[in-house]
Each structure stands twice: as C-alpha cells, then as structure tokens.
Amino acid sequence: MAGERAAGLAPGALRGYPAAVFALSLAAYTTAQMDLALFGYAVPAIRAEFGLSLSGVMGIVSAAFVIGGLLIVALGVLTDRLGRRLMLQLSLVVSSLLVALHAVAPNPAVLTVLRGSSIGVGGLTYPITGALITEEFPARVRGLFLGILQIGYPLGWALASVWAAWILKDYHWRWLFLFGLVSLPLALLVRRVVREPQRFAEARAAGAAPARVRDLLAPGIRSRAVLLFCSQFLFVWAYAASIFLFPSYLREVRGFEAFDFSVLIGAGNAIGVLGYLLAAFVGEFLLTRRTTVVLWTLTGACCFQGLVWVAEGFTELLIAYALMSMFFYGSAAVKFAYLAEVFPTRLRATAMATCGSLAVTLGSAAGPLMVARGIETIGWAEGYALLVGVPLVGAGLLYLLLTPVPSGLEVEDIDRLLSGRKA
C-alpha cells in the first residue's frame, strides 16, 4: 500500500491537492505564529499600562502557556480521534476570536486567561499541519516540506512586526490584537479543500485503539518520547526567553524605540527564513535530520552569544539577530520533521501535541519567567547569555541520544525501523 501510494503520487506529487494542503498548512501555521508574536511586541506597553515589572509580565506569559499546554494536549488527542480537517477549522475560528478579545481585556487576570486559551487553541495548528503533511506527502520530499512549513515561525513574526511598527508608533497596544481576525477566512478554505488523509482513514478503519497520552510511555516508544520532550522543552525555554524578552532588551539596554525594535526583529526574522530552508534541505538530502538539528542548534547558540556580547549599533545587531535566527530558530525546521515522522499514524497528533506542543508551552512558561528573574538579579548580559545559551546547548546535545533516521522512508517503514519489526 505504501509503495503504491508513493508511486501514484510520483509524476505530479507536488501539484494539485498536495500543493493546496501545503499552502493552507503554511498559511495556518504562519497566522498562528503571528498571533503569538503580537503579544511579544506588546509586552513593553502592557507593562506600562498595568504597572508590571519584567518578571511580573513574564508571569502572565508563564501562566498562559501552562493553560495553553494542558489545553493543547487534550485537543491533540481529539485530533487523533475526530480527524484533522474538523479540528483545524475549529482551531482557526476559535483562536482568531480569542486573540481579538485581547483588545478588551480589562486586567492582567483576564488577559492571562485569554492568552492561555488562544495559545492552546491556536497552537493546535502545530500537530495538525504536521500530521497532514506527513500523511499526504511522498516520502522522498516529506521531510523537506515539513521543514519548509516551519518558515511560518519567522514569517509570522515578520508579519506581526509590520502591524506592530505602525500601531505601536501612533495607536494603543490593544489595536494590535484585532489583526488576529485575518486568519478567519482560512477556515472556509480548509472546509472546501482539505480532506482526511488516507493513512489516517485506514488507521481508523483498521480498528486502531483510540489515542491516549499514556500510549507514549509504551515500550519501544517511551525513550524517544521522553528525549524529544526534554529536548523540545530546553530548546523552547531558550527560544521563548530570547524572543519574548528581546523587545525589552532592545529598549532598556540598547535604547531602541518601539518602531526601531519592531523593524529589527521583523527584518531579522525575514532574513532568518533562509536558515529554515537550508536546514530543511540539508536534513533531507545531505545529513540525517538528527545530525542537522545538532549542528544548527550549537551554531545558533554561538550566534546568540555574539548577539549579546559582540554586536553594537542597529546594523550589527540586525546582522547578528538574522544569523541567530537562521540557525537557532531555523533548527525547528528539522526538529519538526523528525518529530512528525517517528510516531505511528494513530498517535501522531497526540505525540506532536505532547512531545512537541506541551513541551513548547511549558518551556515558554518557564523560560521567560526564570530568565527575567535571572536578569533582574545578575543583569541583562549575564542573565541572557547564561540562562538562554546553556539550555540551548543542552537541547542540541540531547538529539545525539536519538536514533538517526534515513530520509526518504515511508512512515510505515520508519515505524518498523524504530520498533525493530521486519517488513
């Protein structure tokens, strides 16, 4: 069946339906990251309005990510039970409305609940789009396009920066969150275009047991699930702390105004797209994805230290930030592909929601808060360099304990390889 499926897609594998699925997945993923980025740009203004310290506003971020993490695991399990198509539509509609409601939050408590709910519902695009691409694309390019999908990270931040640069210069921060409504029309397109993947339909027709989170602790799955969760947690601890605190760093340490730091972050992330594309290519055609993750992550850690200790002035900071984005953030392109491939179809969304999204939200909850407290204790440069740089190195090294998987294998063959079963 797998061989027939790949052969049938061969002549025009990336035309028609697969191309449409990829375009919609990228659009959904980009708008989800854009919604996430809006809050990062608003942090300095939110602090000023509610009289919050740096660690105080990061406390809101942390609580929201805990709420979102718990919610997204439940939604991921539902995705493996109810289907990818229905849950993607719900994610797009509900998260858009929740983001827009940020504009009327009267106090930090309401803002925290809205933030957490939008993170959970909007973050569901991570496991759903990963499952769709993994289950619909031919094996020889699946990893490449899973990697390219990750450019939604920098594109989302770049789009948000355009809106933020205008709004924060002349208007109140609350207007930022109305931009979240732009993803509503995507739900209609998903309804018209997307179908349930054949692999998913076959798994349900074969009477596969309903997905459960505890299935990830089964023998043969447990070790990779734990390693991937821990690595993703450390990576996102560093990622979230670096990106959510960077506007405050540029304002308080470098003296940048809102327009300048929005432009720098947006342009740096736009340039950083090249790193995502290069990582996806290298992981697919030159090295294994595991090895590429290690190389990109450790290089990104070096670039981050250069940003903190070496770069001076707008131009140098832009170059340093763009290089950091290419490697540090760009490593997500191969992380995502590896995670999507190494679990069975019946558990794919559950695994991505738990080992991916839950680890992401918990890392995002802990990282910014703990790094902010460290910065308040020992200073910006030392706190930033130590509490972001060390976890990032640890995240890269953990991948050395995972099994390298050759590119171009069908997902069924990967499952047999990792479980030790023969074809």
Disulfide bonds with the S-S distance in Angstrom:
none
